[in-house]
Each structure stands twice: as C-alpha cells, then as structure tokens.
Amino acid sequence: MAVAFQGASGAFSELAANEFFQNKQKAFACPQFNDVFASVASGGTRYGIVPIENSMAGSIHQNYDLLVDHKLYIVGEIYLRITHYLLANPGVTKHKVRRIFSHPQALAQCRQFLSKLPDVAVEPVSNTAAAVKKIKSENLTDAAAIASMQASIDFKVDILAKRIEDNKLNTTRFLVLARNPKKRIPAATQTKTSIVFATKNIPGVLYKTLSVFALRDINLLKIESRPMRGAHFEYLFYLDFEGFATSKAQKNALNHLQEITTFYRLLGSYPIGKLALPEYKRR
C-alpha cells in the first residue's frame, strides 16, 4: 500500500515519507492537503503524511483543522531537517530572476535571503516541488523556485543558491495518518498522545483542563488553539502530552478531562519522532 503526500516529486513531504518508511512504502502525490486525508479515509492509500509545524514559521493551521474534519488517527511522526535551494531552468542566471515561486511556509523560512532581492516578486504556490514543476513545465526564463535538492534532481534544473533558509536548524514536524489507531508499542519506546477538545467559556476552565495532567505528573509537550467553525469566538484546543493513552495515569487524566469538556477526540498515541536528514538520490 502507498503513503499519500501533498505536492509533487521532490516535495519535502515525500522526503519525510521516504525517511519514515525507509522507502518501503510507495509515495503517492496529491494536489492538496485535503486530498491526502481523503485518500487515507477512503482506503486509496494505507497512510498519509502531512506537515503540522515548522521550527521557524510555526503551525500549519490548515492541517490542524483537517485533523478534526476527518476521523483519522496519528500513528507516527518524524522531524525532517529542511534545507532550501533557489532553483531555475538551465541558462537562467540569478540576475535574470524577476519572480520566485514557492510554498508560503518556505518563503517565510527564507525571509532574510528574499529581503536582499527587492526587485524580485514573490509568488506563493501550493507546494515547493510544484513551484519547480511550474518553472520547468512553462519553461520560464525570468523565474526561480525555492525547493529541495531532490526537486532539482527530479526536474533537472540548476541550483542558483544553496541553503538559503534563515536558520540552519530549520526543521518541520510531519504526522503520519491512518484509518486505525496504533494499539501496541514496545514497552521501552517513548510515546506521545495527541488530543483535541473544547470547553465551556467560563473563568478558569482551561486551568482546570490542564490540571488533570499536572495532578498526575504528565508532561505536556504542546498546546495549540484554533477557532471553532460555526461558533462565535469559541476555540478548539489541540494538546500533545507524554505517554500512551491507555497507560494508567494518562487514561485517568483523559477520563477526568472528558468530565469538564464539551467536545473531545483522541487523535492518536504513537512513538515520539526522531530527527532525520533527507537523503537525496537520482531515480
């Protein structure tokens, strides 16, 4: 079975999928993030992989929202070191570039580099690899793309500038999605659980919800809030914490939490991800 990712050949999501599955799953490209979720939900692919946050540019809010829209489970994660390259068609030099295409997150991660090019227009597209595909398929001679080294190999374009990201430790966290939750993990494995919940809008309610974890010495790893669609200034809270959902302390905390929330969903328990450096190769 395949793993769905958003973008085109050479996208960072594809690189993350290859690293996570050690190239044992065939990667299947989807046009949009929603298509990745839909592919897994329909059984078209066994897994999906999506970026959820970047160490520089922050959270990918669309994918937080899609986690609620689709009843899928997080079964894994991986942290991928992101290195950006300025790419153009053969014969195009840096001084000829008048437009640069890339995903908004990639553009945000290269602000310092782009600030030194005041006469160049920045144009966002759906994916970094899609940006390279655009300049290649349209044979653009006044444009460049910001993308991965793998995209330069796959589309046979030139590298005009290397490692143009503002922070050389630039890293993106990717989530691996499946239709069914991960039920067993080896005992020695460090695990993480992700949930989403909503509360009544009353004083001290968020303090009370977080206290169910503090009382049991459960370490919280991340909290993210998103507007609840169809409600007036009400919010969903996404929470990551250490441990497996069915472990004694975590199970008791989640039972306690559900007593004081108006909406709750377990998004998954899974091994804490490791940092990976993408492997580039001709194919």
Residue pairs with C-beta under 8 A, 6 or more apart in sequence:
1 25
1 26
1 45
1 46
1 47
2 25
2 26
2 27
2 28
2 45
2 46
2 47
3 17
3 21
3 25
3 26
3 27
3 28
3 45
3 46
3 47
3 48
3 49
3 176
4 28
4 29
4 30
4 35
4 36
4 39
4 40
4 44
4 45
4 47
4 48
4 49
5 11
5 13
5 14
5 16
5 17
5 27
5 28
5 29
5 30
5 36
5 48
5 49
5 50
6 13
6 29
6 30
6 31
6 32
6 33
6 35
6 36
6 50
6 126
6 127
7 13
7 14
7 29
7 30
7 126
7 127
7 128
7 129
7 130
8 29
8 127
8 129
8 130
8 132
8 133
8 151
9 29
9 129
9 133
9 150
9 151
9 154
9 155
10 128
10 129
10 132
10 147
10 148
10 150
10 151
10 152
10 153
10 154
10 155
11 29
11 127
11 128
11 129
11 130
11 147
11 148
11 151
12 51
12 80
12 82
12 128
12 148
12 172
12 278
13 49
13 50
13 51
13 127
13 174
14 27
14 29
14 129
14 150
15 80
15 148
15 150
15 278
15 279
16 49
16 51
16 78
16 80
16 172
16 174
16 276
16 278
17 25
17 27
17 47
17 49
17 174
18 27
18 278
18 279
19 78
19 80
19 276
19 278
19 279
20 49
20 76
20 78
20 174
20 176
20 276
21 47
25 46
25 47
28 39
28 44
28 45
30 36
30 39
31 126
32 126
33 50
33 62
33 63
33 66
34 66
34 69
36 48
36 49
36 50
36 177
37 48
37 50
37 66
37 69
37 70
37 72
37 177
38 44
38 70
39 45
39 48
40 46
40 47
40 48
40 70
40 72
40 177
40 178
40 179
41 70
41 71
41 72
41 179
43 179
46 178
47 75
47 176
47 177
47 178
48 72
48 176
48 177
48 178
49 174
49 175
49 176
49 177
50 60
50 63
50 66
50 174
50 175
50 177
51 60
51 63
51 105
51 172
51 173
51 174
51 175
52 59
52 60
52 63
52 64
52 173
52 174
52 175
53 59
53 60
53 172
53 173
54 60
54 82
54 105
54 109
54 170
54 171
54 172
54 173
55 167
55 169
55 170
55 171
55 172
56 108
56 109
56 165
56 166
56 167
56 170
57 105
57 108
57 109
59 224
60 105
61 226
63 175
64 224
64 226
64 238
65 226
65 229
67 74
67 196
67 238
67 267
68 196
68 236
68 265
72 177
72 178
72 179
73 177
73 178
73 179
73 180
73 181
73 182
73 266
73 267
73 268
74 175
74 176
74 177
74 194
74 267
74 268
74 270
75 176
75 177
75 178
75 181
75 182
75 268
75 270
76 175
76 176
76 182
76 270
76 271
76 273
77 173
77 174
77 175
77 176
77 192
77 270
77 271
77 272
77 273
78 173
78 174
78 176
78 273
78 274
78 276
79 171
79 172
79 173
79 174
79 273
79 274
79 275
79 276
80 171
80 172
80 174
80 275
80 276
80 278
81 169
81 170
81 171
81 275
81 276
81 277
81 278
82 109
82 165
82 170
82 171
82 172
83 148
83 149
83 163
83 165
83 170
83 278
84 106
84 109
84 110
84 128
84 146
84 147
84 148
84 163
84 164
84 165
84 170
85 146
85 147
85 148
85 149
85 151
85 152
85 159
85 161
85 162
85 163
85 164
86 94
86 97
86 100
86 113
86 144
86 145
86 146
86 159
86 160
86 161
86 164
87 132
87 135
87 144
87 145
87 146
87 147
87 151
87 152
87 155
87 157
87 158
87 159
87 160
88 94
88 97
88 135
88 143
88 144
88 145
88 157
88 158
88 160
89 135
89 136
89 139
89 140
89 141
89 157
89 158
90 156
90 157
90 158
91 141
92 140
92 141
92 142
92 143
92 144
92 158
92 160
93 160
94 144
94 160
94 161
96 141
96 142
97 117
97 120
97 142
97 143
97 144
97 160
98 119
98 120
98 121
98 142
98 143
99 120
99 121
99 122
99 123
99 140
99 142
99 143
99 144
100 107
100 114
100 117
100 120
100 121
100 122
100 123
100 143
100 144
100 145
100 146
101 123
101 124
101 125
101 131
101 134
101 135
101 143
101 144
101 145
101 146
102 110
102 122
102 124
102 125
102 128
102 131
102 145
102 146
102 147
103 124
103 125
103 126
103 127
103 128
103 130
103 131
104 124
105 172
106 128
106 146
106 147
107 114
107 122
107 124
107 146
109 165
109 166
109 167
109 170
110 146
110 164
110 165
110 166
111 166
112 166
113 161
113 164
113 165
113 166
114 120
114 122
125 131
125 134
128 145
128 146
128 147
128 148
128 151
129 147
129 148
129 151
129 154
131 145
131 146
131 147
132 145
132 147
132 151
132 152
132 154
132 155
132 157
133 155
134 140
134 145
135 143
135 144
135 145
135 157
136 155
136 156
136 157
144 160
145 151
145 157
146 164
148 278
148 280
149 159
149 278
149 280
150 278
150 280
150 281
151 157
152 158
152 159
153 280
153 281
153 282
153 283
154 283
171 275
173 273
174 273
176 270
181 266
181 268
181 269
182 268
182 269
182 270
185 191
185 244
185 269
185 270
185 271
189 271
190 242
190 271
190 272
191 242
191 243
191 244
191 269
191 270
191 271
191 272
192 221
192 240
192 241
192 242
192 243
192 269
192 270
192 271
192 272
193 240
193 241
193 242
193 243
193 244
193 245
193 250
193 266
193 268
193 269
193 270
194 238
194 239
194 240
194 266
194 267
194 268
194 269
194 270
195 238
195 239
195 241
195 254
195 257
195 264
195 265
195 266
195 267
196 236
196 237
196 238
196 239
196 263
196 264
196 265
196 267
197 209
197 236
197 237
197 239
197 257
197 261
197 263
197 264
197 265
198 228
198 234
198 235
198 236
198 237
198 261
198 262
198 263
198 264
199 205
199 206
199 209
199 237
199 260
199 261
199 262
200 262
201 234
205 260
206 237
208 260
209 237
209 257
209 260
209 261
210 220
210 223
212 253
212 256
212 257
212 260
213 220
213 241
213 253
215 253
216 249
216 250
216 252
216 253
217 249
218 241
218 242
218 243
218 249
218 250
218 253
219 241
219 242
220 239
220 240
220 241
220 242
221 240
221 241
221 242
222 238
222 239
222 240
223 237
223 238
223 239
223 240
224 237
224 238
224 239
225 235
225 236
225 237
225 238
226 235
226 236
226 238
227 233
227 234
227 235
227 236
228 234
228 235
228 236
236 263
238 267
241 250
243 249
243 250
243 269
244 250
244 269
245 251
245 254
245 266
245 269
246 269
254 264
254 266
257 264
258 264
